[in-house]
Amino acid sequence: MSLAPQSYQLSDYLEKLPGTTFRKLYQQPSTAFAIFRRMLPALAKVFVQALLYMPSPMLLSELDVWVRAEGKMQRDRALSILRSLHIIQITPPGKDKPQELQLTTNFKNSLRLALEGGGTHSSFGVPSTLPVDPRIDIAHLDNYARKKWEDILHYVVNSVPVHGEGGGAGSGAGGPKASVKDLLLAGRLVERRSDTRGGVGITQAGFTFLLQEAGAQVWTLLLLWLEAADHSKAQQGQQAAAAESKPDSIDMLSFLFMLASLELGRAYDTDALTETRRNMLPALVDFGLIYIPREDTRQYFPTRLATTLTSGASALRSVSSGFAAATTNTSGDTSSLGTTAADAPSSKGFIIIETNYRVYAYTSSPLQIAVLALFTQLNMRFAGMVTGRLTRDSIRRAIGFGITADQIISYLAAHAHEQMVRAAAATGRPVLPPTVVDQIRLWQLENERMRTTAGFLFKDFDTPDEYAALCSYAEEIGVLVWKSDRRKMFFASKMEQLRDYLKSRKKAE
Amino acid sequence: MVRAIRGVLIECEPAIKSIIVHLDSANNDIIIEDLDEQHLVVKENMVHVLKQKLEDRLKETYRPEEPLADSD
């Protein structure tokens, strides 16, 4: 599975939503299209495309003809994803009728509309007809988005307790808006602490956030924001005793999907938006996802942070693909095509690592130095360069913060200096010295005495058959972590679909 | 009737497992189910405490790092 981490978090959020929410979400062609484009593995896309213009439901058994026998696992996983996103409906197994499969109505209609065009849904944004200020070009938008996003990262980084001379130097002038700070606090990326300079301290989640690539960071923040909106809505609802479910966060989410389908560098019409969406604009401006000219608020411009929200790993450098790209010696110049604005300054590699664990970083950015100081023992600082060393203690400390060895390695690989990339390409070796990579992993291993997986223990089955059926279903949809046939118990990482399966099994009996 | 119990699955060496079992024996407030030699399910809210206790217990067995000769 090559799903980038940001889609993973988004899918976690989506999986928790009820079916009615999905029905509303899929009324928008842009949402259906974004989900199709971003969230589905290849096989699931093939199924959706085949089902899209089928006039009547298809027999589930016919699906077996499409998939080779050894691909049963992938087939079940694809179906399970499609089901959890409420894209397909499968009739429950009955004695007299075979199971049938079809796309859900709203998703089908919206995806058709998205592909064929037409309709008056204005779901892909309404371009502004007003003249556009020529100064607002793509470079301007990139600069703007980078500035906004770095302010947010600075705020998180500056809450790191300072070690030695390298860490956390300089404080971002101004920093993000108070609303953004509150959001970071509410999302527990930072927490209030009196012993640090800014009155806040970074949390474990905050460290993980810092080392994510920009696309994943944006989604993390946006999902925090959606959850915060749901939360405040629920509180208001209690006071007003209004039993209305939360249409706001649905509209917010589909607006984000719409932003992702817009064109960079183009002006869009603010007046064509619904009131909920207009209310979202100030916050999106604070995050740097859109730009609104001060003198003319009738236009808004999506920035690169917004337009790459749902594009694939090719457009956003994910941690894993960045690592793969760096280790397979792709030269650095491809990065300028696809990276986000916030990534752009750091995508020019600046780190040199030697086989003796010495690190030389050609940077004077306090943000990059502070991130480096999370897992490096920095020794000296010069104009435009810092030097340090990876040590057992520095890596152990980082792991204590909740950073993983893989995150460190991929960060180093993604930010390796051009020289290292070139030398590696010339000799056909990986960018990072293998000894260093192995040692970082070993340091993590010796620190991790146990592996933990959150989930659910299933036990006390009525019959061995029931155990066998549920256990093999769990294995097929990929949630089985541990099982004991002897003790008739198993451990699964998720339970929603298993519960549904049990229910439908009970009904069929 | 089948039951689903929320918890955290821990996978570790038998030696580590026996330490966890020993830590649990004081109050029986950690382990939900002892699965086999290398697996057990513990309460979600106790994982952090458990890691801390385990770290303390293992501290004496760590070799201190020999300082590398360095000429920065």
Chai-1 contact restraints between the chains, C-beta under 6 A:
chainA,res_idxA,chainB,res_idxB,connection_type,confidence,min_distance_angstrom,max_distance_angstrom,comment,restraint_id
A,N379,B,D72,contact,1.0,0.0,6.0,A-B,restraint_1
A,R392,B,E65,contact,1.0,0.0,6.0,A-B,restraint_2
A,R449,B,C12,contact,1.0,0.0,6.0,A-B,restraint_3
A,R449,B,I16,contact,1.0,0.0,6.0,A-B,restraint_4
A,M450,B,I10,contact,1.0,0.0,6.0,A-B,restraint_5
A,M450,B,C12,contact,1.0,0.0,6.0,A-B,restraint_6
A,M450,B,I16,contact,1.0,0.0,6.0,A-B,restraint_7
A,R451,B,E11,contact,1.0,0.0,6.0,A-B,restraint_8
A,T452,B,V8,contact,1.0,0.0,6.0,A-B,restraint_9
A,T452,B,I10,contact,1.0,0.0,6.0,A-B,restraint_10
A,T453,B,L9,contact,1.0,0.0,6.0,A-B,restraint_11
A,A454,B,V8,contact,1.0,0.0,6.0,A-B,restraint_12
A,F456,B,A4,contact,1.0,0.0,6.0,A-B,restraint_13
A,F456,B,R6,contact,1.0,0.0,6.0,A-B,restraint_14
A,L457,B,I5,contact,1.0,0.0,6.0,A-B,restraint_15
A,L457,B,G7,contact,1.0,0.0,6.0,A-B,restraint_16
A,L457,B,E33,contact,1.0,0.0,6.0,A-B,restraint_17
A,L457,B,V41,contact,1.0,0.0,6.0,A-B,restraint_18
A,F458,B,A4,contact,1.0,0.0,6.0,A-B,restraint_19
A,K459,B,R3,contact,1.0,0.0,6.0,A-B,restraint_20
A,D460,B,V2,contact,1.0,0.0,6.0,A-B,restraint_21
A,D460,B,R3,contact,1.0,0.0,6.0,A-B,restraint_22
A,F461,B,V2,contact,1.0,0.0,6.0,A-B,restraint_23
A,V481,B,L9,contact,1.0,0.0,6.0,A-B,restraint_24
A,W482,B,L9,contact,1.0,0.0,6.0,A-B,restraint_25
A,W482,B,H39,contact,1.0,0.0,6.0,A-B,restraint_26
A,F491,B,L9,contact,1.0,0.0,6.0,A-B,restraint_27
A,M495,B,A4,contact,1.0,0.0,6.0,A-B,restraint_28
